[in-house]
């Protein structure tokens, strides 16, 4: 994988991590927190796996590909859940998760 592709992947991961953190924070402020409890849980997990994937990429870990594969899976799951909610922060999170999942799958395939 060339350096430009890696930089694009890193950008997608960072964007997803930030967007997930924002969605997590905004969801905790919703009037009906129980309605978004799964969203809250998944955005936290998504942010955590993004951070791990970023660290693996930046340290050239031998486990980068399996970690990226898991990141894609978590991001896909988070995107589905966030996509169920009409809040702007959830919709933006779903989009960022889909972009990150695709970037991680491309990394794994390379």
PAZAPA-4460 file (N, C-alpha, C; in steps of 0.05 Angstrom, whole numbers, plus 32768, in hexadecimal, padded with zeros to 4 digits):
% residues 110
    n_x    n_y    n_z   ca_x   ca_y   ca_z    c_x    c_y    c_z   seq   type   mol
   8011   7FE8   8000   8000   8000   8000   8012   8019   8000     1      X     A
   800C   802B   7FEE   801D   8043   7FED   8017   8057   8003     2      X     A
   8029   8069   8007   8027   807C   801D   800E   808E   801B     3      X     A
   8006   8096   8003   7FEE   80A6   7FFF   7FD5   8097   8008     4      X     A
   7FD4   807D   8001   7FBD   806D   800A   7FBC   806A   8028     5      X     A
   7FD4   8067   8034   7FD5   8065   8051   7FCC   807F   805E     6      X     A
   7FD5   8095   8053   7FCD   80B0   805E   7FAE   80B3   805B     7      X     A
   7FA3   80AB   8045   7F86   80AC   8041   7F77   809B   8056     8      X     A
   7F82   8084   805B   7F77   8072   806F   7F78   807E   808B     9      X     A
   7F90   808A   8091   7F93   8097   80AB   7F7F   80AE   80AE    10      X     A
   7F7B   80BD   8099   7F68   80D4   809A   7F4C   80C9   809F    11      X     A
   7F44   80B4   8092   7F29   80A8   8096   7F26   809E   80B2    12      X     A
   7F3B   8092   80BD   7F3A   8088   80D9   7F38   809F   80ED    13      X     A
   7F48   80B3   80E9   7F47   80CA   80FB   7F2C   80D8   80FA    14      X     A
   7F22   80DC   80E2   7F07   80E8   80DF   7EF2   80D7   80ED    15      X     A
   7EF3   80BD   80E9   7EE0   80AC   80F6   7EE2   80AD   8115    16      X     A
   7EFA   80AD   811E   7EFE   80AE   813B   7EF3   80C8   8147    17      X     A
   7EF9   80DE   813A   7EEF   80F8   8143   7ED0   80FA   8141    18      X     A
   7EC6   80F0   812B   7EA9   80F2   8127   7E9A   80DF   813A    19      X     A
   7EA6   80C8   8140   7E9A   80B5   8153   7E9B   80C2   816F    20      X     A
   7EB1   80CE   8176   7EB2   80DC   8190   7E9D   80F2   8193    21      X     A
   7E9A   8101   817D   7E86   8116   817D   7E6A   810B   8180    22      X     A
   7E64   80F6   8171   7E4A   80E9   8173   7E45   80DE   818F    23      X     A
   7E59   80D1   819A   7E57   80C7   81B5   7E4F   80DD   81C9    24      X     A
   7E5E   80F3   81C7   7E59   810A   81D9   7E3D   8116   81D5    25      X     A
   7E36   811A   81BC   7E1B   8126   81B6   7E05   8113   81BE    26      X     A
   7E09   80F9   81BA   7DF4   80E6   81C1   7DEF   80E5   81DF    27      X     A
   7E04   80E9   81EE   7E00   80EA   820B   7DEF   8102   8214    28      X     A
   7DEE   8116   8203   7DDE   812E   8209   7DC1   812D   81FF    29      X     A
   7DBB   8117   81F1   7D9F   8115   81E6   7D8B   8112   81FD    30      X     A
   7D73   811B   81F8   7D5E   811A   820C   7D58   80FD   8213    31      X     A
   7D56   80EC   81FF   7D50   80D0   8203   7D69   80BF   81FE    32      X     A
   7D7A   80BE   8213   7D94   80B0   8210   7D8F   8092   820C    33      X     A
   7D7A   8087   8217   7D75   806A   8213   7D70   8064   81F5    34      X     A
   7D65   8077   81E7   7D60   8072   81CA   7D7A   806F   81BB    35      X     A
   7D8F   807C   81C4   7DA9   807B   81B6   7DBE   806C   81C5    36      X     A
   7DB6   805B   81D8   7DCA   804D   81E9   7DDD   803B   81D8    37      X     A
   7DD2   802E   81C4   7DE3   801C   81B3   7DF6   802E   81A2    38      X     A
   7DEC   8044   819A   7DFD   8057   818B   7E14   8061   819D    39      X     A
   7E0E   8067   81B5   7E22   8070   81C8   7E38   805B   81CC    40      X     A
   7E2F   8042   81D0   7E42   802C   81D4   7E54   8028   81BC    41      X     A
   7E47   8027   81A4   7E56   8022   818C   7E69   8038   8184    42      X     A
   7E61   8051   8189   7E73   8067   8182   7E8C   8066   8193    43      X     A
   7E88   805E   81AC   7EA0   805B   81BE   7EB2   8045   81B4    44      X     A
   7EA7   802E   81AD   7EB7   8018   81A2   7EC4   801F   8188    45      X     A
   7EB5   802E   8177   7EC0   8036   815D   7ED8   8048   8161    46      X     A
   7ED6   805C   8172   7EEC   806E   8178   7F04   805F   8182    47      X     A
   7EFF   804C   8194   7F15   803C   81A0   7F24   802B   818A    48      X     A
   7F15   801E   8179   7F22   800D   8165   7F30   801E   8150    49      X     A
   7F25   8036   814A   7F32   8049   8138   7F4D   8051   8144    50      X     A
   7F4E   8057   815D   7F67   805F   816A   7F7B   8048   8169    51      X     A
   7F73   8030   816E   7F84   8019   816C   7F8E   8014   8150    52      X     A
   7F7D   8017   813C   7F85   8014   8120   7F99   8029   8118    53      X     A
   7F94   8042   8120   7FA6   8058   811B   7FC2   8052   8126    54      X     A
   7FC3   8049   813F   7FDC   8042   814C   7FEA   802B   813D    55      X     A
   7FDB   8017   8135   7FE7   8001   8127   7FF3   800A   810C    56      X     A
   7FE4   801B   80FE   7FEF   8026   80E4   8008   8036   80E8    57      X     A
   8007   8047   80FC   801E   8059   8100   8037   804C   810C    58      X     A
   8033   8034   8117   804A   8026   8122   8052   800E   8111    59      X     A
   8044   800B   80FA   8049   7FF5   80E8   8047   7FDA   80F6    60      X     A
   8032   7FD7   8105   802D   7FBF   8115   8029   7FA7   8102    61      X     A
   8032   7F90   810B   802E   7F77   80FD   8010   7F6F   80FD    62      X     A
   8000   7F7C   810E   7FE4   7F76   8111   7FD2   7F8A   8103    63      X     A
   7FDE   7F9C   80F3   7FCE   7FB1   80E7   7FB6   7FA7   80D7    64      X     A
   7FBB   7F93   80C6   7FA4   7F8A   80B5   7F8E   7F7D   80C5    65      X     A
   7F93   7F6C   80D9   7F7C   7F61   80E8   7F6E   7F77   80F9    66      X     A
   7F7E   7F8A   8103   7F72   7FA0   8112   7F60   7FB1   80FF    67      X     A
   7F6A   7FB6   80E7   7F5B   7FC6   80D4   7F41   7FB7   80CC    68      X     A
   7F43   7F9D   80C9   7F2B   7F8D   80C3   7F16   7F8F   80D9    69      X     A
   7F1F   7F8E   80F2   7F0C   7F92   8108   7F01   7FAE   8108    70      X     A
   7F12   7FC1   8102   7F09   7FDD   8101   7EF3   7FE0   80ED    71      X     A
   7EF6   7FD4   80D5   7EE2   7FD6   80C1   7EC8   7FCA   80CA    72      X     A
   7EC9   7FB4   80D8   7EB2   7FA6   80E3   7EA3   7FB8   80F7    73      X     A
   7EB2   7FC3   810A   7EA6   7FD4   811E   7E9A   7FED   8112    74      X     A
   7EA9   7FF9   80FF   7E9F   8011   80F1   7E85   800B   80E2    75      X     A
   7E84   7FF4   80D4   7E6B   7FED   80C6   7E54   7FEB   80D9    76      X     A
   7E58   7FDE   80F0   7E43   7FDB   8104   7E3B   7FF6   810F    77      X     A
   7E4E   8007   8115   7E48   8021   8120   7E38   8032   810B    78      X     A
   7E40   802F   80F2   7E33   803E   80DC   7E15   8036   80DA    79      X     A
   7E10   801D   80DD   7DF4   8013   80DB   7DE4   801F   80F3    80      X     A
   7DEF   801D   810B   7DE1   8028   8122   7DDD   8046   8121    81      X     A
   7DF2   8054   811B   7DF0   8072   8119   7DDD   807A   8103    82      X     A
   7DDD   806B   80ED   7DCB   8071   80D7   7DAE   806E   80DD    83      X     A
   7DA7   8061   80F3   7D8B   805E   80FC   7D81   8077   8109    84      X     A
   7D92   8089   8111   7D8A   80A1   811F   7D8C   80B9   810D    85      X     A
   7D79   80CB   8110   7D77   80E2   80FE   7D88   80FA   8107    86      X     A
   7D94   80F8   811E   7DA5   810E   8128   7DBC   8113   8114    87      X     A
   7DC3   812C   8110   7DD9   8133   80FD   7DF3   8125   8105    88      X     A
   7DF9   8125   811F   7E12   8119   8129   7E12   80FB   8123    89      X     A
   7DFC   80EE   8125   7DFB   80D1   811F   7DFE   80CC   8101    90      X     A
   7DF1   80DD   80F1   7DF4   80DA   80D4   7E11   80DF   80CA    91      X     A
   7E1D   80F3   80D5   7E39   80F8   80CE   7E4C   80E2   80D8    92      X     A
   7E46   80D7   80EF   7E55   80C0   80F9   7E52   80A8   80E7    93      X     A
   7E3A   80A2   80DF   7E35   808B   80CD   7E45   808E   80B3    94      X     A
   7E46   80A6   80A8   7E55   80AB   808F   7E73   80A7   8094    95      X     A
   7E7D   80B2   80AA   7E9A   80B0   80B0   7EA1   8093   80B5    96      X     A
   7E90   8084   80C2   7E95   8068   80C7   7E96   8058   80AD    97      X     A
   7E84   805E   809B   7E84   804F   8081   7E9E   8055   8071    98      X     A
   7EA7   806E   8072   7EC0   8075   8064   7ED8   8067   8071    99      X     A
   7ED8   8066   808B   7EEE   8059   809A   7EEE   803B   8095   100      X     A
   7ED6   802F   8095   7ED4   8012   8090   7EDF   800B   8075   101      X     A
   7ED8   801B   8061   7EE1   8016   8046   7F00   8019   8044   102      X     A
   7F0A   802E   8051   7F27   8033   8051   7F36   801B   805F   103      X     A
   7F2B   8011   8074   7F37   7FFB   8083   7F36   7FE1   8072   104      X     A
   7F1F   7FDD   8064   7F1D   7FC5   8053   7F32   7FC7   803C   105      X     A
   7F36   7FDE   8031   7F49   7FE2   801C   7F65   7FDC   8027   106      X     A
   7F6B   7FE5   803F   7F85   7FE0   804B   7F89   7FC2   804F   107      X     A
   7F75   7FB4   8058   7F77   7F97   805C   7F7C   7F89   8042   108      X     A
   7F6F   7F92   802D   7F71   7F85   8012   7F8C   7F8B   8004   109      X     A
   7F99   7FA0   800D   7FB3   7FA7   7FFF   7FC9   7F94   8005   110      X     A
***
